[in-house]
């Protein structure tokens, strides 16, 4: 099933997408896509609702983040072998982890606003994992049973602040609007193989990223297991799992986002995002 949230920022309502592509309001059955509602058993109950009995939502409505503001927004760096190669970085022996700020999450088609002074902001199409059940020190074998579903994420990154300013990567990763998420939360039963999904991003109509989750160094099950050895993952937490090659930093010469640019990105089975870039 594909779940989503719609409405103005801060007042989104939960919904599902029916087989004909119509958005159906489910707010009479669940208050939001957050917390215990994301338990796979609870999502399975919602999936059994008859869409014909649910209010239809206009197609032109704003789509918000597919989950409410996460408690933790954890990112994985250099997790695609071909992306590590384009940056000249060695293959990590263990996952590289950093934080994105929970309040950088926005809807999939909201504007990306470049912070004042930003000159090296970049794009990264990524596969996001949404946690549905509390996971602490879980085995890799059981890790995916704690997952509510998957979504598209654009891990927007200010490279100067991330790389050239010292300290933690998070300085370049958490500005407002730097975490578009959605359009949908897609439950695992709809995905034949999460480690073999086409991922792509276009900048101003030009394909710049064209890869696959099959080149991930550490797969989704390992990441949930690994991260849970150090922190407790709670329902609604998001893990964004790295990007394939084609980012602006890796181009010769490098290319970075500027006001007026347009991004279009997606992952097979998980939907598309469309963002206009605005100079803040």
C-alpha positions in Angstrom: 0.0 0.0 0.0 1.0 3.6 -0.6 0.4 6.0 2.2 0.8 9.8 2.1 0.0 13.1 3.9 -1.6 16.1 2.2 -2.6 19.6 3.1 -0.9 22.9 4.1 2.4 22.7 6.0 1.8 21.8 9.6 -1.8 20.7 9.1 -1.3 17.6 6.9 -3.9 14.8 7.0 -3.1 11.1 6.4 -4.2 9.4 3.2 -3.7 6.4 1.0 -3.4 6.0 -2.8 -6.0 3.7 -4.4 -5.4 1.5 -7.4 -6.6 4.2 -9.8 -4.2 6.8 -8.4 -6.9 8.7 -6.4 -5.8 10.1 -3.0 -8.2 8.8 -0.3 -8.4 10.5 3.1 -8.0 8.1 6.1 -8.1 10.7 8.9 -11.3 9.1 10.3 -9.3 6.0 10.9 -5.8 7.3 12.0 -4.8 10.8 13.3 -1.5 10.9 11.4 1.2 8.7 9.9 3.4 8.8 13.0 4.3 6.8 16.1 2.3 3.6 16.7 0.3 4.1 13.6 3.4 3.1 11.6 3.6 -0.3 13.1 3.4 -2.7 10.2 0.4 -4.5 11.8 -1.5 -1.2 12.0 -0.6 -0.2 8.4 -1.9 -3.6 7.3 -5.2 -2.9 9.0 -5.4 0.5 7.2 -4.6 -1.2 3.9 -7.8 -3.4 4.3 -10.0 -0.3 4.2 -12.3 -0.2 1.2 -11.1 2.9 -0.8 -14.5 3.4 -2.3 -15.8 4.3 1.2 -13.1 6.9 1.8 -13.3 10.6 0.8 -11.5 11.4 -2.4 -9.0 14.3 -2.3 -8.4 16.7 -5.2 -5.5 15.7 -7.4 -3.9 19.2 -7.2 -3.6 19.2 -3.4 -0.2 19.8 -1.8 1.6 16.6 -0.8 3.5 16.8 2.5 6.2 14.6 3.9 5.0 11.0 3.9 5.6 10.7 7.6 5.2 13.4 10.3 8.4 15.0 11.6 10.8 12.2 12.6 12.4 12.0 16.0 15.7 10.9 14.3 16.7 11.6 10.7 19.9 9.5 10.2 21.9 9.6 7.0 24.5 7.2 5.6 27.5 8.6 3.7 29.4 7.1 0.8 27.2 4.0 0.8 27.2 3.4 -3.0 30.4 1.9 -4.4 30.1 3.9 -7.7 29.4 7.1 -5.8 32.5 6.5 -3.5 34.5 6.0 -6.7 33.4 9.3 -8.2 34.4 11.2 -5.1 37.8 9.4 -4.9 36.9 8.0 -1.5 37.8 4.5 -0.2 35.0 2.0 0.4 34.0 2.4 4.1 34.6 -0.6 6.3 31.6 0.3 8.4 28.6 2.6 7.6 29.4 6.3 7.8 26.6 7.9 9.8 25.6 11.5 10.3 22.4 13.4 11.3 20.1 15.5 9.2 17.9 17.8 11.3 14.2 16.6 11.7 13.0 20.1 10.8 14.6 20.0 7.4 11.9 17.6 6.2 9.4 19.0 3.7 7.1 17.7 1.1 8.3 16.1 -2.1 7.3 19.1 -4.3 8.1 21.9 -1.9 10.7 24.5 -2.9 14.3 23.9 -1.9 15.6 27.1 -0.4 19.3 27.7 -0.6 20.5 29.3 2.7 22.1 32.8 2.5 25.7 32.4 1.6 25.4 29.0 0.1 27.5 28.6 -3.0 27.9 24.8 -3.2 24.5 23.2 -2.5 24.1 19.8 -4.2 21.5 17.1 -4.9 21.3 13.4 -3.9 18.5 11.1 -4.7 18.2 8.5 -1.9 16.2 5.6 -0.7 14.8 6.3 2.7 13.8 3.7 5.3 10.9 4.6 7.7 10.9 2.7 11.0 7.6 1.2 12.2 8.6 -0.7 15.3 11.1 0.2 18.0 14.5 -1.3 17.1 17.3 -1.6 19.5 20.1 -4.1 19.0 18.2 -6.1 16.5 19.7 -8.8 14.4 20.2 -8.3 10.7 17.9 -11.3 10.1 15.0 -9.5 11.9 15.9 -5.9 11.0 13.4 -5.4 8.2 10.5 -6.6 10.4 10.9 -3.2 12.1 10.4 -1.2 8.9 7.1 0.5 8.1 8.1 1.2 4.5 10.3 3.1 2.1 10.3 6.5 0.4 12.2 8.8 -1.9 14.5 11.3 -0.2 16.5 14.2 -1.7 19.5 14.6 0.7 20.2 18.2 -0.3 23.8 19.0 0.8 25.8 22.2 1.1 29.2 20.9 0.3 31.3 23.9 1.5 29.7 23.7 4.9 29.9 19.8 4.9 33.5 19.4 3.8 35.4 22.6 4.0 34.3 24.0 7.3 35.6 21.2 9.5 33.7 19.3 12.2 30.6 17.2 11.4 29.0 16.7 8.0 25.6 17.7 9.5 26.5 21.4 9.1 25.9 21.0 5.4 22.9 18.7 5.6 20.2 20.2 7.8 19.2 23.6 6.6 15.4 24.1 6.3 14.0 22.3 3.2 17.1 20.1 2.8 15.1 16.9 3.3 12.2 16.5 0.8 10.6 13.1 1.7 7.9 11.2 -0.3 5.5 11.4 -2.0 4.5 8.1 -0.6 5.4 5.7 2.2 5.4 2.4 0.3 4.9 -0.7 2.4 7.5 -3.5 2.0 5.0 -6.0 0.5 4.8 -3.8 -2.7 8.6 -3.9 -3.3 9.9 -7.2 -4.9 13.6 -6.4 -4.1 14.5 -3.2 -2.2 18.1 -3.9 -3.2 17.4 -3.6 -6.9 15.5 -0.3 -7.5 16.3 2.1 -10.2 17.1 5.6 -8.8 17.5 8.8 -10.9 17.6 12.6 -10.7 17.2 15.2 -13.5 18.5 18.8 -13.1 16.8 21.2 -15.5 15.7 18.3 -17.7 19.1 16.7 -17.9 19.7 13.2 -16.3 22.5 13.5 -13.9 22.0 10.5 -11.6 21.0 7.2 -13.1 21.8 4.3 -10.7 20.4 1.5 -8.6 20.1 0.4 -5.0 21.9 -2.8 -6.0 25.2 -0.9 -5.8 24.7 -0.1 -2.1 27.7 -1.2 0.0 25.5 -1.8 3.1 22.0 -2.9 2.4 18.8 -1.8 4.2 18.7 -4.8 6.6 22.3 -4.3 7.6 21.8 -0.6 8.1 18.8 -1.0 10.5 20.7 -3.7 12.4 24.0 -1.7 12.5 22.4 1.6 13.6 20.3 -0.1 16.2 23.5 -1.3 17.9 24.2 2.2 19.0 20.9 4.0 19.3 17.2 3.1 19.7 15.2 3.6 16.6 11.6 4.6 17.2 8.6 4.5 15.0 8.7 7.4 12.5 12.5 7.6 12.5 14.0 7.9 9.0 17.2 6.5 7.7 18.3 7.8 4.3 20.7 5.3 2.8 23.1 7.1 0.4 23.2 8.1 -3.2 24.4 6.7 -6.6 26.9 8.7 -8.7 26.1 11.8 -10.6 26.1 14.5 -7.8 27.3 18.0 -8.6 30.4 17.6 -6.5 31.7 14.8 -8.6 31.4 16.6 -11.9 34.4 18.1 -13.7 34.1 21.0 -13.1 31.7 20.7 -10.2 28.1 22.0 -10.7 26.0 23.3 -7.8 22.4 24.4 -7.4 21.3 28.0 -8.1 18.1 29.9 -7.8 15.7 28.9 -10.7 17.0 25.4 -11.1 14.5 22.5 -11.2 15.0 19.0 -9.9 13.0 15.9 -10.8 13.9 12.7 -9.1 12.5 9.3 -8.3 12.9 5.6 -7.4 11.1 2.8 -9.1 7.9 2.0 -7.3 8.3 4.8 -4.8 7.2 7.8 -6.9 8.7 11.1 -8.0 9.6 14.4 -6.5 9.7 17.8 -8.3 11.4 20.8 -6.7 12.2 24.4 -7.7 15.4 25.8 -6.2 15.0 29.3 -4.6 17.8 31.5 -3.4 17.2 32.4 0.2 
